[in-house]
Amino acid sequence: MSVPQLSDEQRGEEILAVFDTAFGELLAADPAAFRVKFRKMAASAFAFYRGTACLFYHDLAAGSGGSIAGGPYLDERTSRVWIHGDLHAENFGTYMDSNGRLIFNVNDFDEAYVGPFTWDVQRFAASIALIGYAKALSDDQITELVRVYAAAYRERIHALATGAKDDEVPPFTLDTAEGPLLDALRDARSLTRFGLLESMTEIRDFERRFAPGGGSIELDAATRYKVLAAFDGYLETLPESSLARPDSYRVKDVVGRRGIGIGSAGLPSYNILLEGNSDALENDVVIYVKQAQTPAVSRHIADRAIRDYFQHEGHRTVISQRALQAHADPWLGWTELDGAGQLVAEVSPYAVDLEWGDIDDPEEIAQVVADLGRATATMHAAADDQSGESLVPFSTERAIDAAIAADEEGFAPLLVDFAHAYGARARGDHQIFVDLFRNGRIPGL
């Protein structure tokens, strides 16, 4: 990866310009939320990397991503697969699928789009370099971890492309996962819907309602009406198989929330409390309605056929997640509110993120990285001509397998070189960002 030699001042100006394009409107609307977001990003180079997919793709598009950005592994097909868009080591965790199974896999599809498969594996490889550096691993150890990831991804893609049966490439479940992945699944299994409801709601006059405080915002009558109208539009986007009990559509309460996380700063959102699958109060369901954002990668994909495929960003997020995630959340859907596309999904009681804080042994890290390589390949393979969408009308695993096979020996070294180079760049950018932020150089804050 070749990196243009810019001074810290020049790179700072470049970072500010990218931020203005990606965050400008939202930052102007809610500076307080972005102060929280930026303080979280200031905490570490990895937190900065998590919050700057926009900068990552800017650098790839500018040519600083090296030859892999243009791609010995990219052709008409492998440049046009469904990708996660923000694939890093902390975007994995548990969810309960539509069949009632607890699954460990990729989560958070807000940045998903159609583009080069290499961009996902590059972004993940650089995140491993950052985690390894933070854990004081040597460059040689980081190199080995990226090689482990590349080999596991390659092996799983080849297995799927050559017709491996489901029992040969099973998902990560309570029966098949090991190590920290199994720990996360067991933690998820110990959680309950009742526990989630207790943390967010209370029972008043024999009915469950949202509890005041805790970040919830009471809505005025006009806003409540708009949210309920958007909810009616959302119901039309659900698969017929999602809900068997008509009462499950009954709204009990609505509150507003404002996103202040690294990825959702400034985005208005709402929580809706619904009747569950029975009259019992412990089965109620909480869904969220969140304004979807423009994915960072889309600014660097010129294909209008891709852009025109989606009604709006809410539709794009849902269609992408359904393509990339087998048996997705049955409550997953989209709607519009005030002219903006919205993502709708359940606030899951069973969501546990992979926790890297306690994963320190190099052998254990390698085991986890290998599993995440397999999960990445499985995700890429899911989103193709079998996904029910016409945008990617071919077998992605076969296309990727053939592309890698053309230069089998070069795949891992390219990822290794990229990981080290971009990891170093992200660490330098983090320091530049901290100085910009603390010295009041970010416009609007």
N, C-alpha and C positions, 0 to 999 in steps of 0.2 A: 504494500500500500504506500503510495507516494503522498506525502503531506506537504502542501504549499508552506513555505517558510514565512509566516506572518509574525509580526511583533505582537506582544500581548495586547497592545492598544488596538491594532488592526483587527485581531481576532475578536476582541471585545465588541468592536463596532459591528462585525459580522454577526456575532451572537445576538446583539440587540436588534439587528434588522430581521433576523429569522424569528425572534420572539414577537416582534411587532406584527409580522404577517400571520403567525400562528395564534397569538393570544390577544392581539391589540383590541378587538372589539369587546371581548369578554372582560379584559382587564379594565377597560374604561368603564364598563358597566358595574364592576364589583372589585375595586382595588383591594378591599380588605381580604377577600377570599384569596387573591393572588399573593398578598403578603404572607398568608399562612402557607400557601403552596410553595412559595420560594424559600421560606424558612425551612420547610421539610427538605427541599432540594439542596439546601446549603449544608445539611447535616453530614453528607458523605458524597464521594464521587459516584457511588452506585445510585443513591437517591437522585442525584442530578441527572444521571444517565436515564433513569426510569422516566423522568419528567420531560425529556428532550428528544423524543422520537423525531420531532420536527427538525432538529439540528442534525441528527443522524442521517436522515434522508436528504437533507440539503447537501451534506458532505458527499454522500454517494453520487448524487446527481451532478455535483461540481467536479467529479472525477477524482476526489481524494480517497475514494474507496478502492482504488487500484483496479487491476484487470478483471477481478471477479465481478465488479459492478457492471461491466459491459458484457463479460461473461464467456469463458470457454464452456460453461455448462448451460448457457442460455440460448434457446432457439425460439421459434414461433410458439411452441407449446410451453416450454418450461419458463418462459417469460410471462405466461398468462395463466397462472394457477391461483387458486384462492390461498391467500396468505394471512397469517395472524396479524402482521403489521407492527406489533410491539412485543416481539417474542424475546423475553429475557428470563433469567433464572428464577425470578419471583412471581412470574405470571402463570404459576401452576398451583393446583389445589384440588379440593374435593367438590363434587356436586352429586346430587341424587338424580339419576336419569329418569326418563318417562316410564321406564319399566320397574322403578323402585329400587334400582341397584345403586349403591354408593360407588362412584368412579373417581379415580385420581387421574387428572389430565390437565390440559391447557385450560385456562379460564380467562375472563376479561377480553371480550372480542370487540371493544369499542373502536380499535384501529384497523379492523380487518378489511381487506380489499382484494383486488385481483392484480397480481404483479409477479415479479421474478421470485422463484422459490428460494434462491440464494440469499435474498435480502433477509428472510427469516433466520436462516442458519448463521448468517454473518452477525446479525444483531444478538443472537444468543451467544455466539462464540465470544464476542467482545464483553458480554455481561459476565461470562465465566472468568475472563482475564481480570475484570474488576473485583469480583468476589475473591479470586485467588490472591490478588495483591493485598486486599484488605485482611486476609487471613495469613499474611506473611509467607505465602508459598513462593518458591523460587520460580524463575522464568522457565526452567526445565520442567518443573511440576505443572505449571500452567499449560505448557506445550502438551504435556501428556494428557491433561484433562480435555483439551480441545480435540486431541486425536481420538480419545475415547468417545467423545460426543459424535465426531464425524463417522467413526467406525460403526457405532450403534445405529446412527441414522441410516447409513449406507446399507447395513445388514437388514434392517427392518424394511426399507423401501424395496430391496431386492426380493425379500421373502413375499411381500405383498404383490409385487409385480409378477412373480412367477406362480401365483395361484395358491399361496399357503392357505390352509384351512383356518377357520376361526379359532379352533382349539390350539393351533400352533402359534398364533399371534394374539393371545387374549388381551383384553383391556386390563388396566391395573385396578383390581378389586380387592376386597378383604381376603379372597381366596388366592390371589396371584401376586399381590404386591409384597415387597420386602423392605426392611430398613425404615428410613424416615418416611417413605411413601405409605407404608403400612401404618406407621404411627399416626400420620395425618388422617387416614381413613378410620382408624380406631377412635381418634378424638372426635371425628365427625359423627361416628355412630353413637357416641355418648351424649351428643346434643339432642335436644327435643324441640318440637314445635311449641310445646307449652312453655319451655324456657324462653324462646324468642318472644312469644306473646307477652309473657310476664315482664320482659325488659322494655316493651314498647307500648303496652296497653294496660287498661284497667277495666273492671266491670262496674258499670253504673246503671242503675234501674234495670237490673237483670239482663243487660246487654253489654257486649264488649265494645269499648271505644278506645281511641288513642289517648294515652296519658299526656298531660301538659308537660312542657319542658323537654329536656333531652335533645334539643335541636329541632323540635317540631314547631311549625308556625301555623297559628290558626288562620283560616282563610276567610275572606269576606264573601258575601253571597254571590257576587258576580264571578269571582275567580272559581269558587266551588262549582258553579254552574258550568263554566268552561271546561273544568277538569272532568266533570261527569259526562259532558258531551264528547270529550276526547275519549273517555272510557268506552262509550257506546261504539265509537269508530274502531277502537282497538279490538272489541269482541269479534268484529267481522274478519280480522286477520288471523284468528286462532284456527288451527286444524280442527276438523270435526271430531277427531278422536281425543281432543284435549280434556274436555269436561263432560262427564256423563250425567251430572246432577244439575238441573237448571238453577236450583237455589244457589249454586256456587257463584253465580254471577251477581248476587245481591250485595250492593255496597252498604256497609255499615257506618263507615266514617272516612274522612279525607283530611289530610293535613299537608302543609307545604314543608319542604326542606331545602336547604341550600348546600350544594356540594362544595367542600373545602379540601378535598383530598388532592393528591399530586395530579391525578388525571381528570378531576371533575371540578376544578376551581371555577367559580362563577356561573356554573350551569344550574339553572333552577330545576327543582325536581319535586315530586309529590309522592306521598305514600297513600295507598288505598287499602282499607281493611274490608275483606270479603268474607261472606259466609263460607264455611269449609264444606267438607264432603258429608257432613251430618249436622244435626241441630246442636250437637255438643259444642260448647264454647271453646274447648281446647283444640278444635280442628280448624279454627278460622285461619285465613291466609292473608298475608300482607304482600302486596305487589308494589313496585315503584314505577313511576313514570318519569323519565329523565330525558332532557333535551340531548339529542345525539349531536356529536361534533364532526367536523370534517376530518377524515383520517389524514395523518401527516403524509403517508405514502401517496395519496391520490394527487397531491400537487405536482408529482413527478411522473405521473402516468398520463400520456397524452391521448390514449385511445378513447374516442368519444363513445364507442359502442359500450364500453364498460361504464362510463359515467352516465349514459342515458338509460342503462338497464335499471337504475334505481330511482324510485319516486322521490326519495329524500334520504337524509342520513339515518333516520330511524329505520326505514325500510332496508337500507344497505346493511346496517348493523345486524338486524335480525336474519336476513337472508344469508349473510356471511356466516353467522354463528350456526344456523341450521345446516349449512353446507359442511362446516368444519367440525362440528361436534355431533357425533352419532347420538340419537335419542336425547335431544336437547330438552331443556325445561319446557314442560307442556304449557306453562303460562307465558312463554316468550311470544311477543307480538309487537306491533308498532301502531302509531297513531300520529295525529297532528294536533298542535296546540299553538295558537297565535301564529299560524303559518310556518311553524318550525317542526321538523320531524322529531318524533319521540320514540325512545326505546322503552318497552314495557316488559318486566320480568318479575319473578317472585323474589322477595327478600328471603333467601333460603335459610332455614334453620341448620342446614347440614354443610355449610361452606367453611372449610378450614384451609388456609393457605400453607404452602410448604414453608417451614420455618428454618432458615439457614443459620440462625444464631448458634445452635447447638451442634451443627454439622462441621466438625473441625478436623477429624481424622482424614488424611489424604485418601486412604482406601475407601472410606465411606463416601467421601465426596465423589470419587470416581464412579462408585456404584450408582449414586443418585444421578450424576451427569449422564451415564449410559442409559438409565431409564428415561431421562428426559429427551435423549436423542431418539429413542424408540417412540416416545409419545409424539414428538414432532413429526416423525415420518408417518405415523398413523393418522395424525391430523391432516397432513397434506394429501394422503391417499383417500381420505373420506370425501373430500370435496372435488368430485369429478362428475363424469357422465352418469354415475349411479346416485347422485345427490338429489335429483329431481329438478335441478336448475339447468338452463340451457346455456349459461354464460361460459362454462368450461365443459365443452361437449366431447371430452376424451378422457382416457384413463391417465390420471396424473402420475400415479406410481410407475406406470410403464414408461411414460415420457421422461420422468426424472431418472429412473433406473438406466435407461438407454443413454441419457446425457452423461451421467457419471461414469458409465462403463466405457465411454469413449476416451476418458483420461482417468482411469481408476487411481493411479498413483498420485495424481496432482490434487485431489479433492481436499484431503486433510491438510497438506502444507499450505494451501491457499487460505484455509480457515485459520490456521495457526498464525500465519503472517498478519492477517487482518486483525485477529484478536489482540495480538501484542501491540500493533501500531495504533489501533483505534482505542484500546484500553488506555494507552499512554496519552493519547489526545484527550480523551474524556477526563482523565485526572487533571491535565493542564487546564482544560476548559472549566472544570469545576472551580478551581482556584480563581480563574479570571471572573467567573460568575459571582463568586462570593464577594470579591472586591467591588464589582459593579453594584451589587445589591447593598452592601453595607455602606457604601459611599454615596448612595442616593442617585446612582447613574441610570437606573431603569425608569424610563418615562412613565408617568402616571401613578407611580407609587410614592 
